[in-house]
Amino acid sequence: MTIATRTYDEVDDAELVRRAQFDAADFGPLYLRYRDRVLRYCFYRLGDQAEAEDAASAVFVKAIGGLRGYHDDGSFRPWLFRIAHNEVVDCHKRRFRHPETELSHAADIADPLPSPEDAAVTADALQRLRALLGTLPPRERAVLELRLTDLTTSEIAAVLAISEENVRTAQSRALARLRDVMGVRSDPEQSHG
């Protein structure tokens, strides 16, 4: 697919949003651009593949529905992840109202890797990552989970409705806490490099 002679990968979000605001069928390239990141974020936060897929689907349905009211200020990505963040919060609220299962089965999620050994290593790493993230206060955890989806400091600030300085502080504290939990000592000389 191309817009004139450019592929969708070469078109910025603002142009794709303008097109999708007039015709929802043109939302496809934005969906393709962000689906994996949104799904990964939902999985980091929820720990269940099926629930993450449902949440990611809801995010894109809400994004399409809200696109006509979206005013482009160059912040589509944080706007989309704000929807994702709110959807994950709603999922957690629903869990507390209707607890169904424990998250202990998260490590058993099928992974499309070529070998069972690789799948086991990956599942173990994800379980350890979720356990480590679970030791953090909610804001610090949210900042790191958004950072893991490649959002910038300013985008994370927009998603969480906090200042960029608060994002940097939360990230710094989270990393320090994780180093403590993991027993890793930071070299003061390295932190200035």
Residue pairs with C-beta under 8 A, 6 or more apart in sequence:
1 7
1 8
1 29
2 8
3 11
3 15
3 19
8 16
8 29
8 32
8 33
9 33
11 29
13 30
13 33
13 76
13 77
14 72
14 74
14 76
16 26
16 29
16 30
16 33
17 30
17 67
17 70
17 72
17 76
18 72
19 26
20 26
20 27
20 30
20 64
20 67
21 67
21 68
21 70
24 64
24 67
27 60
27 63
27 64
27 67
30 63
30 76
31 60
34 77
34 80
35 56
35 60
37 149
37 150
38 56
38 59
38 60
38 80
38 81
38 84
38 149
39 52
39 53
39 56
40 148
40 149
41 81
41 84
41 88
41 145
41 146
41 148
41 149
42 51
42 52
42 53
42 55
42 56
42 59
42 84
42 87
42 88
43 49
43 52
44 129
44 130
44 133
44 145
44 148
44 149
45 52
45 88
45 91
45 92
45 145
46 52
46 55
46 88
46 91
46 92
47 103
47 106
47 130
48 103
48 105
48 106
48 109
49 109
49 110
51 91
55 84
55 87
55 88
55 91
56 84
58 87
59 80
59 83
59 84
59 87
62 83
62 87
63 79
63 80
63 83
66 83
70 76
70 79
75 155
75 158
77 151
77 155
78 151
78 154
78 155
78 156
78 158
78 159
79 158
81 146
81 149
81 151
81 155
81 159
82 158
82 159
82 161
84 159
85 142
85 146
85 159
85 160
103 130
106 126
106 127
106 130
107 123
107 124
107 126
107 127
108 123
109 123
109 126
110 119
111 118
111 119
111 122
111 123
113 119
113 122
132 178
132 181
132 182
133 141
133 144
133 145
134 141
135 177
135 178
135 181
136 144
136 174
136 177
136 178
139 160
139 162
139 166
139 170
140 170
140 171
140 173
140 174
140 177
141 174
142 160
143 156
143 160
143 167
143 170
143 171
143 174
144 171
144 174
144 175
146 155
146 156
146 159
146 160
147 156
147 171
151 159
153 164
153 167
153 168
153 171
154 164
156 167
157 163
157 164
157 166
157 167
160 167
162 170
176 186
179 185
179 186
